[in-house]
Amino acid sequence: MKKLMLIGMVIALSGCSVFEKLVYRIDVPQGNYLEQRDVNQLRVGMTKEQVAYVLGVPVAENVFANDTWYYVFNMEAGKGSDYRRSVTLTFEDGKLATYEGDFDRPENFDTPLDQ
């Protein structure tokens, strides 16, 4: 009887991988969710406060170089493929100077707001 129960438990536990596709797995989003329409609002010369208003406060700031802001978004998909986007903004004298990232560069980025 013990051998039969042991064999049954081994078969049952090995079958768990068969049900993996039936198990619901949640998406786990982390970081700053951005869309292209948000990034399109960026302009050279914007202050840090203006950028924070448009994109929100960055999820990661470099303590040693606080003139560089990193916006990172990572989605660990329960089903399907993972998704990762990032944007790096650099400020000079408190004004937005450069943009690098996974989104398209804003068309009007080089046009300051005051013009």
FENDAFEN-V342385 format. One record per residue. N is the residue number from 0. RES is the residue in one small letter. SS is DSSP state (h for helix, s for strand, l for the rest). PSI is psi as a letter, one per 40 degrees, with the letter a starting at -180 (999 if undefined). BURIAL is I if it has 24 or more other ideal C-beta (glycine too) atoms within 12 Angstrom, else O. Layout:
BEGIN
n:N res:RES ss:SS psi:PSI burial:BURIAL
n:N res:RES ss:SS psi:PSI burial:BURIAL
END
This chain:
BEGIN
n:0 res:m ss:l psi:d burial:O
n:1 res:k ss:h psi:d burial:O
n:2 res:k ss:h psi:d burial:O
n:3 res:l ss:h psi:d burial:O
n:4 res:m ss:h psi:d burial:O
n:5 res:l ss:h psi:d burial:O
n:6 res:i ss:h psi:d burial:O
n:7 res:g ss:h psi:d burial:O
n:8 res:m ss:h psi:d burial:O
n:9 res:v ss:h psi:d burial:O
n:10 res:i ss:h psi:d burial:O
n:11 res:a ss:h psi:d burial:O
n:12 res:l ss:h psi:d burial:O
n:13 res:s ss:h psi:d burial:O
n:14 res:g ss:h psi:e burial:O
n:15 res:c ss:h psi:d burial:O
n:16 res:s ss:h psi:d burial:O
n:17 res:v ss:h psi:d burial:O
n:18 res:f ss:h psi:e burial:O
n:19 res:e ss:h psi:d burial:O
n:20 res:k ss:h psi:d burial:O
n:21 res:l ss:h psi:e burial:O
n:22 res:v ss:l psi:h burial:O
n:23 res:y ss:l psi:h burial:O
n:24 res:r ss:l psi:h burial:O
n:25 res:i ss:l psi:i burial:O
n:26 res:d ss:l psi:h burial:O
n:27 res:v ss:s psi:g burial:O
n:28 res:p ss:s psi:i burial:O
n:29 res:q ss:s psi:h burial:O
n:30 res:g ss:s psi:a burial:I
n:31 res:n ss:l psi:h burial:I
n:32 res:y ss:l psi:h burial:O
n:33 res:l ss:l psi:i burial:I
n:34 res:e ss:l psi:i burial:O
n:35 res:q ss:h psi:d burial:O
n:36 res:r ss:h psi:d burial:O
n:37 res:d ss:h psi:d burial:O
n:38 res:v ss:h psi:d burial:I
n:39 res:n ss:l psi:e burial:O
n:40 res:q ss:l psi:e burial:O
n:41 res:l ss:l psi:h burial:I
n:42 res:r ss:l psi:i burial:I
n:43 res:v ss:l psi:i burial:I
n:44 res:g ss:l psi:e burial:I
n:45 res:m ss:l psi:i burial:I
n:46 res:t ss:s psi:i burial:O
n:47 res:k ss:h psi:d burial:I
n:48 res:e ss:h psi:d burial:O
n:49 res:q ss:h psi:d burial:O
n:50 res:v ss:h psi:d burial:I
n:51 res:a ss:h psi:d burial:O
n:52 res:y ss:h psi:d burial:O
n:53 res:v ss:h psi:d burial:I
n:54 res:l ss:h psi:e burial:I
n:55 res:g ss:l psi:i burial:O
n:56 res:v ss:l psi:h burial:O
n:57 res:p ss:l psi:i burial:I
n:58 res:v ss:l psi:d burial:O
n:59 res:a ss:s psi:h burial:O
n:60 res:e ss:s psi:i burial:O
n:61 res:n ss:l psi:h burial:O
n:62 res:v ss:l psi:d burial:O
n:63 res:f ss:l psi:e burial:O
n:64 res:a ss:l psi:g burial:O
n:65 res:n ss:l psi:e burial:O
n:66 res:d ss:l psi:e burial:O
n:67 res:t ss:s psi:h burial:I
n:68 res:w ss:s psi:h burial:I
n:69 res:y ss:s psi:h burial:I
n:70 res:y ss:s psi:h burial:I
n:71 res:v ss:s psi:h burial:I
n:72 res:f ss:s psi:h burial:I
n:73 res:n ss:s psi:h burial:O
n:74 res:m ss:s psi:h burial:O
n:75 res:e ss:s psi:h burial:O
n:76 res:a ss:l psi:h burial:O
n:77 res:g ss:l psi:d burial:O
n:78 res:k ss:l psi:i burial:O
n:79 res:g ss:l psi:a burial:O
n:80 res:s ss:l psi:i burial:O
n:81 res:d ss:l psi:i burial:O
n:82 res:y ss:s psi:h burial:O
n:83 res:r ss:s psi:h burial:O
n:84 res:r ss:s psi:i burial:I
n:85 res:s ss:s psi:i burial:I
n:86 res:v ss:s psi:h burial:I
n:87 res:t ss:s psi:h burial:I
n:88 res:l ss:s psi:h burial:I
n:89 res:t ss:s psi:h burial:I
n:90 res:f ss:s psi:i burial:I
n:91 res:e ss:s psi:h burial:O
n:92 res:d ss:l psi:f burial:O
n:93 res:g ss:l psi:e burial:O
n:94 res:k ss:s psi:i burial:O
n:95 res:l ss:s psi:h burial:I
n:96 res:a ss:s psi:d burial:I
n:97 res:t ss:s psi:i burial:O
n:98 res:y ss:s psi:h burial:I
n:99 res:e ss:s psi:i burial:O
n:100 res:g ss:s psi:a burial:I
n:101 res:d ss:l psi:e burial:O
n:102 res:f ss:l psi:i burial:I
n:103 res:d ss:l psi:i burial:O
n:104 res:r ss:l psi:h burial:O
n:105 res:p ss:l psi:h burial:I
n:106 res:e ss:l psi:d burial:O
n:107 res:n ss:l psi:f burial:O
n:108 res:f ss:l psi:d burial:I
n:109 res:d ss:l psi:e burial:O
n:110 res:t ss:l psi:h burial:O
n:111 res:p ss:l psi:i burial:O
n:112 res:l ss:l psi:d burial:O
n:113 res:d ss:l psi:e burial:O
n:114 res:q ss:l psi:999 burial:O
END
